[in-house]
């Protein structure tokens, strides 16, 4: 298991997102394939997907404005290597959920792939959202 301090791209990306550090874009491949889903939630997540870096920036901007207007705090972060650049990551975070206007905690699972230090595949499933 790789803990929070790991230097894999997915950890760097999430840590930089938490810090509001836009150098996280250096960790995103031009042809990123990203999608965020929510388990048993009726939230409209159609806009939370993209297939290139330009659209990733648009998704990231909207996430910052609507979902994380006050940022986020990662409480736990760990990854299991699956081989050949693939990882499954579990993290818990706390944030003020802009759409619901409430403080929440969530557990998220991400399957990601990195190549040459950049993430080119990212599938996030928000499994819990506790108000």
Secondary structure by P-SEA (a helix, b strand, c coil): ccccccccaaaaaaaaaaacccccccccccccbbbbbbccccccccccccccaaaaaaaaaaaacccccccccccbbbbbbccccccccccccccccccccccccbbbbbbbccccccccbbbbbbccccc
